[in-house]
Structure formats: structure tokens, C-alpha cells
Amino acid sequence: MAQTGQEFNVDDKKLHEIVHEADNVVPRPTPKEFFEKQPHKSLQNFSDYEKLYRESIENPDKFFGEKAHEFLSWDHDFHKVQWGSFKDGEIAWFLGGKLNASYNCVDRFAFATPDKPAVIFEADDESESRILTFADLLREVSKVAGLLQSWGVKKGDIVAIYLPMTPEAIIAMLACVRLGAVHSCIFAGFSAGSIKERIIDADCKVVITCDEGKRGGRVTHSKEILNSALKECPDVEKVLVYKRTGNPEVEMVEGRDFWWQEEADQFPGYIPPVSVDSEDPLFILYTSGSTGAPKGVVHCTAGYLLGAALTTRYVFDLQPEDILFTAGDVGWITGHTYALYGPLSLGVPTIVFEGTPAYPDMGRFWKIIEKYKATHFYVAPTALRMLKKSGEAEIAKYDLSSLRTLGSVGEPIASEIWKWYDEKIGHKCCHIADTYWQTESGSHLIAPLAGAVPTKPGAATLPFFGIDAVIIDPTTGKVREGNDVEGVLGVRSPWPSMARTVYHCHQRFLNAYLRPYPGFYFTGDGAGRDHDGYYWIRGRVDDVVNVSGHRLSTGEIESVLLENKKVSESAVVGISDDLTGQAVIAAVQLKEPELITDDESLLALRKKLRLHVRKVIGPFAAPKTIIIVDDLPKTRSGKIIRRIIRKICSGEGDSIGDTSTMANPEVVAKLEAEVEQQFGVKN
Ligand code: WTA
């Protein structure tokens, strides 16, 4: 995965387009009108936020030092709050401290409140739902940790977890952490190619999975997919398989694969947690960047855990008596931080939902909220768009009055969806928290503190404690001070939960985040700060697309398309889509176009390419449309101009502008004709 050169390249024109479309002239609601809803339970009012925010920026050592003592249990106290800088490229927090994240999320509550629900499991098939108390969780985590230990797993080893959204995913993650081992979760929707790549990159010897999963009334073939990935992972020595469906046809390899239920029960219900250093890695999570190969983002124990706990408490205003329903997957960062580490580190029950919002009907989320009296609900706008379309009949059937805070994550939430969420789900009695953050940030970067920071539909509002957000002019690299400015979003100084590196490739970390604008962390997103100082996230300015909240690299999809021998060049772009936020469109050029001309062969080729992407990366990455062209738009130096493809596919061919610097301006008309034929877009 060696990486050379600059990873990031601001597409200035793209930023300009995004900014142009933006509308941020919304007045801030008066605090009185706002605070009458429900006040924040930990803060008095907006000036409390302002005061604490100022303290966190002016004296981060004092602020975070105190919070680290208040929120986390330490085996050994730290002697220095933070060290390093963006200029050095090295960052560390809570030096000298020792702790264990599983102790912090399980033991301390299992001792104090053993019978309190910790993981509320809502199964795809409702009748299989169950609740694990903190005492249950401690027992199950210990048993699996004991088993892993007997297999030789120890501090610093990386264990791959390929499990759907079930309590076992949480147990497996915490079992690794209990031993000081590092988990690397692989999203259950990934196919064999992506699994293999991640297992090999992190040199995992042990993998945890299940026989099959259940989702939306269908069975997913976890073990079968993993088996095919493992054919090319000779270093994997042991696989732990949770029997979820019990299908006898699932293939187990003797000596390598073991059943969870049979093995774990032989181990004691308590094993002591292993104390690790603050900066010891807690987990790796792969994410897409500008360039092809996914990056193994590394998060460290103390800083990450503190960020998770603090944002969950202050942004969501999550209190011990609450119940959080994060409808995200543990295969992504939202599931890590807000289905596991955030709520459990505060001793708050987390609802783990195995299914989909549409099964058995569009009322599933609302039914879950009513059933468990969830106080907090956290979801991506893509699900809200789908549920809004399906009408209000299903919502009206359920009592949603337990809700206090409604969160949104993963992509910009259009103001119309924000308002629908506020009115139809929150009945105007809940706080809406649009939370902006990333895999790399570990926890919320910009988000309102529910009940303390007034909101505006569509704005992520103001930065969280310790986040010194800046808007940078992408052309000059200078910070744009004051209000009413647009640019790319950066952060001026390190915060505890930020990623420390990219696994075994620190250069990639520097290239992607710290070198584009020296002295700042670069988020990859365009943003504006309005007249009130509120932040509006405009979307990625690089080659990352966001489909239904899944972060994808266009480069990664392009290289998979190139694996087909018939393809000579490929260009993948993201265009707006009503349902999925963005959709993947691929334009491919063939090596011998004269050999494939009739409609039937073209259709077959498109199908083959789409299937190949599904197989290698995962179903969610498959291009919605594939355009086959004789030639792709290029600069004179031979670089593909993706902006032109994006414009044409979005029906904005009229605004392509000057094509005189192109090497082949004649392709524009051809591309337009092809696009029109393919999906009826007329420019
Ligand atoms: C986008 C997901 C607008 C953004 C937590 C970011 C958002 C990328 C928001 C990270 C939001 C996330 N408003 N855009 N509230 N939240 N994004 O790593 O482009 O899967 O850089 O983390 O999602 O995606 P990731």
C-alpha cells in the first residue's frame, strides 16, 4: 500500500459549484423560543456553551485534563495532557496514563448497576430480540476474551471482525479491547475482495464472523463470503464463527474455524482487563480516500474514548436514564462511536438493530422507538428521505413521545428533510442535531449541543469543545477570518479523538490530512461560515462520493472497472440523487470498441462491470449507470476531466464553459448523446 506524492488535489471548480448552489441566509432562532423546548441537562444555556468552548480552545490542557478525569476511569493517571502538533505530524494525548476501554464501557457499570440494560438487541425478525444487561455483557465479553487469549491473541494484535449489526459484534469488539488487542471491523456489506484487502493489510491472524446474517427478511452469507476471501489470506490461523442461523450447509474448515457458542462457554465469566497506554491503538477502521486503496485509520485508546463520551453527553445530552438508538452499523465509524463507545462509556443502553428501516414495513424505526421508549435517535438523512417519501401513515401508528433528541449524520441534511424530521418525528418537541464529523475525527466536529445551541435547518451549527475550526481559501491556503466566508474546512489544533496515523503508512496520513494546508488538519470538505458564525457543510471537494451515507472512493471503483480486460480507461463521478444523496456514475472507454457495438453486447458488458464492482467492493458501490464511450474528456496533458462528465450526467451540460483547453473538445457532444440515451438526461 505504499503511497507516494500528494494524495489530495482540491478541485477548485467543484468547490465553486457547491458553494454556488448553497443557500445559507437563515436567521438564528431567538434563544427564548428555542429553550422553551427542553433545556440541556448538563448546561444551563447558550452562554454556557460559549464559555466552555472558549476555555477548551484557550486552555485545552486544563479543559481536557479535567474532563478526562471526570469521564474516564484510569488505572494510572496521565502526567501530560497533550504533546505534538500538526506541524510535527505527531500527536499524543494523556501521556503516561493507563486504562482499559472495556473496563470503562462495561465493568464499572456492571459493578454499579448489573441489571441495567446495556445492549438492547432488536433482531431483524422481531421475535428473536433480546436484552443484555451490563452484567451479561461483562460475562460474554470475558468469555470471548478468554477464548481469544487461549488462541494467543495479545496486546497489540489486530483481530478482524466481519459481523453484521448484532450484540456479538459489540461483544467481539470489547473482547479484543479487553486484551489490549486492536479490532478492525469490516462492514458486513463488503464483498470478498474488500475483506481480503483489509485482512492482509492489517496482517490479521484471527477473524470473527457468523455463519449467516439476517437483514430485511433475507439471509446474508457472511461465512461463505469470508471463506472466499480467506482463500487468499494464508496467514489467517483461526476463525471464530457465531452460529446465527444454524444453516448446516455453511462450510467450516477443520482446525481453523470454531463455533463461538461451543468454545466461549468453556471460559470464565470474568477475566481481568489488560491495562494499556493512552496512546495504544484501540481500533483500525478502513475508509476511502482520494486515492485507490482504502486507508486503515488508527484510533488510540484514551483520546478516542474521551471524545466519544464527551460528544455523546454534550451534543446529544445523553443522560444515565436515557436510551440511545443509533441506526448505523458497527462496520462504520458511527456504529463504533455512537452505538458502542459513546453510550456504553456513559453507562447508557444502546439499541442494536439488525434489520432495515423498510422491513417488515416502513414503520420499523418508529416501532422500535415506541417499544423501547428510546429518548435519542440517530440516523443518516438517506433513510429519512426514503421514509419521508413513504408517507405519514406508518408514523402516525406509533407513540414517539419518549424522544428528546434526533440526530443526523453522514451527509448534508437538506433543510426540507430537517424540517420534516423536526415536525413529523419530533413533533416540534425534540432537538435536531445535525452532526458533522468523519471516521478520522473519531467523534463530532461540528454539531449543536441539543438544548443549548440554537439550530438552523441544514446547518451543522458550531464546533464542539476543542475544535478550532477554520475556513481556508483553497487557492492561497490562507485562513479566511470573520463571518460570511466560504472555503475548505480545516482545524487549527489537535483534539483528543482524532486519528493518529494510517496503519503502517504515516506518510499517507500526512499527505491526506496535514500536508495539504501546513499547520492545519484538512477535512476534505467544503464549508461556509455564515453571518452568525454557523457552519454549513457543502460536501467533499475531493474524489470521495457519499452514497446513502457510505463513503466511497471514485478511484477505488475506477481501478476495479479497469480489471475488466475490455476496458482501457474509466472515470467515476458522483452526481446528486434524490434518494441516495449521491449516485455513482461510471464512464468507461473500451480497448477495442469496434468489437462490441450491438445493444445486447453493450448491455451484457454493463451488467458484467456492475457485477464485478458488487463482487469486489460491495453492492453499495455498484455504479447506478455505466456509460460506454469512445473517448473520455481529457486535458492536453492526458488527465481525465471528471468535472465535465459530472456536469453532463447532472444535466448541466450548458454550464461546462470553456472547452478550449481540452485535448478533445469533440467528445463533449458525443458524451451528451450517450448520456441522454442511457438515462434520459437532456442537456
Ligand atoms: C460527510 C461519517 C454534511 C462529510 C460520520 C465527511 C457530512 C464524510 C456530515 C465522512 C454532516 C458526515 N453534514 N456532511 N452532518 N457528516 N458528512 O468517514 O463529507 O463515513 O467528510 O464518517 O461524510 O464520512 P465518514
Residues whose N, C-alpha, C, O or C-beta is under 5 A from the ligand:
A	BS01	WTA	I333 S408 V409 G410 E411 P412 I413 D434 T435 Y436 W437 Q438 T439 T523 D525 I537 G539 R540 G549 R551
